[in-house]
């Protein structure tokens, strides 16, 4: 199996939803993560805090971000899959899609021997 990085972008922030909607989403996440683990596909993943820094040759800029900002990465998963297509199917099943987010799927390249 190869490893794939799922970058979770956008989505409705928890503050914009009712308590019941947030509870239902957390239950969906529990089922999703449990299924990945049961199938031996879950390698890791966590949400990200909303404050970060952008580092470039121009310097470092601290930025506050929100999960509703398009393009902002709010979390990540590392999964195992037999193919890119299987990784895409795993991403399609993620509750983040139903939360109006999108997921970038990238294969993790092995480090070349030195």
C-alpha atoms as one frame of an Amber mdcrd trajectory, in Angstrom:
protein
   0.000   0.000   0.000   1.073   3.554  -0.677   0.515   6.493   1.643  -1.567
   9.514   0.677  -1.975  12.913   2.291  -5.499  14.305   2.440  -5.468  18.090
   2.964  -8.810  19.297   4.318  -9.640  22.784   3.062 -12.541  25.131   3.716
 -15.788  23.914   5.230 -18.341  25.487   7.521 -16.874  26.531  10.890 -18.329
  24.875  13.991 -19.479  28.272  15.306 -21.871  28.636  12.335 -23.692  25.363
  13.100 -26.080  24.271  15.819 -24.953  22.054  18.664 -26.938  19.191  17.132
 -25.253  19.667  13.746 -21.813  19.660  15.388 -22.662  16.502  17.379 -23.884
  14.733  14.231 -20.725  15.739  12.364 -18.505  14.433  15.171 -20.402  11.129
  15.079 -19.859  10.958  11.311 -16.134  11.630  11.865 -15.987   8.833  14.454
 -17.543   6.380  12.024 -15.294   7.517   9.153 -12.074   7.337  11.182 -13.156
   4.016  12.708 -13.727   2.529   9.256 -10.319   3.728   8.033  -8.661   2.219
  11.125 -10.594  -1.060  10.812  -9.509  -1.361   7.169  -5.852  -0.690   8.046
  -5.890   2.572   6.084  -5.460   5.157   8.840  -1.844   6.246   9.328  -2.480
   9.558  11.111  -4.114  12.945  10.994  -5.160  15.886  13.119  -6.969  19.217
  12.913  -4.860  22.376  12.771  -5.189  25.463  14.986  -6.375  28.676  13.351
  -3.197  30.731  13.805  -0.065  30.028  11.820   2.802  31.683  10.038   3.792
  32.006   6.413   7.551  31.796   5.918   9.125  32.953   2.661  12.203  34.742
   1.367  10.343  38.009   2.108  10.145  37.152   5.821   7.620  35.640   8.194
   4.017  36.764   8.492   1.734  35.578  11.303  -1.762  34.982  10.040  -5.088
  34.171  11.626  -7.039  31.798   9.424 -10.509  30.305   9.589 -11.685  27.001
   8.204 -14.281  28.877   6.135 -11.562  30.667   4.191 -11.252  28.932   0.848
  -7.862  27.351   0.374  -6.939  27.297   4.062  -5.874  23.867   5.317  -7.833
  23.079   8.475  -6.494  19.575   9.010  -4.919  16.564   7.412  -5.121  12.800
   7.244  -2.499  10.325   6.152  -4.092   7.206   4.758  -2.908   4.017   3.110
  -4.450   2.894  -0.172  -3.678   0.430  -2.941  -4.124   3.099  -5.627  -4.716
   6.796  -6.210  -8.318   5.967  -7.138  -8.834   4.163  -3.814  -7.432   7.212
  -1.972  -9.886   9.445  -3.853 -12.770   7.165  -2.850 -11.644   7.411   0.792
 -11.632  11.206   0.469 -15.135  11.219  -1.049 -16.433   9.347   2.017 -14.959
  11.943   4.416 -17.486  14.026   6.422 -15.542  17.150   5.465 -17.119  16.964
   1.988 -20.645  17.115   3.477 -19.455  20.096   5.551 -18.919  22.095   2.329
 -15.163  21.514   2.395 -12.854  20.058  -0.190  -9.970  17.629   0.056  -6.728
  17.618  -1.875  -5.372  14.077  -2.331  -1.611  13.695  -2.810   0.529  10.586
  -2.894   3.434  10.758  -0.447   6.621  10.179  -2.388   9.279   7.916  -0.888
  12.577   9.579  -0.010  15.344   8.563  -2.394  18.233   6.642  -0.877  21.262
   8.792  -0.195
